[in-house]
Amino acid sequence: MLDSKTTQITIYSTVWCGSCKTAKRFLSDQGFGFTEIDIEKENISREEMASMTKGLTVPQIVINSEPIGGFEDLLEYFK
């Protein structure tokens, strides 16, 4: 079980991504804070993001340094 006080979550996202917004809302509803990194604003290429997260699409979610994947993967992780 994840502790909302000690769990570190990073979401790699873009402003136009609907699944990114849904993932952020889901985490907030579950009581988790997160760090958001807008890959376009930060000039991070998808290849650079993939080297950090193992995924080319947004959102990419990392929990406690473990790449989880996208929104559907996040839902599976929380089951």
C-alpha positions, 0 to 999 in steps of 0.5 A: 500500500502506498503512503500518500505522505512519503510516495514520490510521484512524477508525471511527464505530461503536456498541456493538451493531453486529456489523459494527463489531466485525468491521471492528475485528477485521479492522483489528487482524488486519491490524496497523492501529491505529484511533481508535473514535468511538462515535456514541451515546456521543459524541451524534453524530447520523447526519446529523452522521456523514454530513456527516463520512463520507458515510454514514448507517450504522455502521460508517463508516470513514475512512482518512487523511481519506478516507471509505471507507464500511462494512465491505464497502467496507473489504474492497474497499479492502484488495484 
